[in-house]
Amino acid sequence: MLERIPLRERRDLLIAWLAISIAFTLIYIRGGGVDPIGLVFFFVMSLVTVGVAFVLHELAHKFAAMRYGYWAEFQKDNQMLLVAVVMAALVGVVFAAPGATYVYGNATRTENGRISAAGPITNLLLCIPFAALMLLSGGGLLALVGLVGLRVNAMIATFNMLPISVLDGRKVLAWNPAVFAVLIVASAGLLFWSLLL
């Protein structure tokens, strides 16, 4: 599988992963009072929750496209990565649009819909182990990691399923309204539940 991810794409994924993790770390430590150990914890938690959610979402698009015989590659957006970190530091809000996976070829509406659905479906599946960690860990730091992982994955799935602009939801809706409805309801439902916890 790794041989299908060129060095440039690996570099872009790594840079975007680190930048998003830094942005979320800045959100978590906002207000001060965090010692170096706390800073390291929040950064590692961001790497494991936000970073994994983002990387696997993009790779799901890539490998779904490759399954149909198309080349696909993630490309970072340096300007948007900078915006994400600066907004997190100054305003306390993360607007993360670190780049996109570009599919090369003339995908049909069905193929495009399925390729687009692969990202949010991956995030929904990732909600399962994070929810289990939250519910079965007995509290403490592991429960916090589980809760953050659940929320982040539900948030990414919900945001990407919005049927607007270049987001996944628009392409899924154009392909299959029933699949779109299931994914948006599942994503929003999980997000709502996670925010109640």
Secondary structure, DSSP 8 states (H G I E B T S, - for coil): -GGGS-HHHHHHHHHHHHHHHHHHHHHHTTTS---HHHHHHHHHHHIIIIIHHHHHHHHHHHHHHHHTT-EEEEEE-HHHHHHHHHHHHHTS------EEEEEES---HHHHHHHHHHHHHHHHHHHHHHHHHHHHS-SHHHHHHHHHHHHHHHHHHHHHTS-STTSHHHHHHHH-HHHHHHHHHHHHHHHHHHHH-
